[in-house]
Amino acid sequence: MYLLEEKIYFWLLLIIPILIVLFLGVLIWKKTTQKKFADKELFKKLSPSQSTFKSILKVVVLCLSLACFIIALVNPKMGTKLETVKREGVDVVFAIDVSKSMLSEDIAPNRLEKSKQLVTQIINNLASDRIGIIAYAASAFPQLPITTDYGSAKMFLQSMNTDMLSSQGTAINEAIELAKTYYDDEEQTNRVLIIISDGEDHEGNVASIAEEAAKEGIKIYTIGVGTTKGGPIPIKRNGIVQSYKKNNQGETVITKLNSTILQEIAENANGTYIEGKNTSTVVEGITELLQGMDKKEFEAKQFADFKDQFQWFLAIGLLLLFLDIFLLERKTSWLQKLNLFNEH
């Protein structure tokens, strides 16, 4: 496990390509000027010890040295001590709809991106709860097993898209069934499933499945993303709208938020339905609900001690800088022996 203490210094790496461009510019200018002064063979006789290879090598060494100094400023740290700590929390599983209807832009920027924003903000407000992520369309897919690693959760969350599941539909029932397998602690009294969807094209008898989930101690909270007015489903290429999804009759499909089914699921599983328009309202509502639940104590492993590693990069940078001092732009005996340019 490693940490990067001052990531902002990575921006300094932009200096390196600038130096390379400047060096290439100077090199081209030198070659052009030399051609005006004398032809190639004559210039070799006038300046036999001049080395282009040495100049390139000096720039490479200088850039590597600079990169090492910048990484030293970032101060990478390595985890050296793994500890088992006791935490209290609730098991929270997010089931996110990734069907094509979630591309509708009736809620900005679109339903799926709005769902990601909501989940990210909820995760940011969690303290020590365990979380898991499920993606579903016509079938459900485990995106992230139950974990306390919020960083990984947000990374997996951002990678979700409507192309990750080939079959289309909204199999909320399968998402609920899959969520049951996530709760690996039989003693956990509070198990939470948060379903984020537009509720459209749902399949199966979700009400009975929600009731079964409630009997197993799972509370289901549903968040509706979209509007009742609805909107078309854009088909984009390189971020530009090419057309809109059409039905078999050639008419543009208008997808609408089906809050009724989402409310029904929540009611049958002792949960609550929340409109997903206002991010702060959703986050505050979910956070308040989770904080009011009984917490279960569990063990989690985490790195408790990190050691600085900047000194290694600083040493390498200084070594390269020291090496650069001995790299003159003139040819040396060892370079002539290498005969890199087939010189006679």
Disulfide bonds with the S-S distance in Angstrom:
none
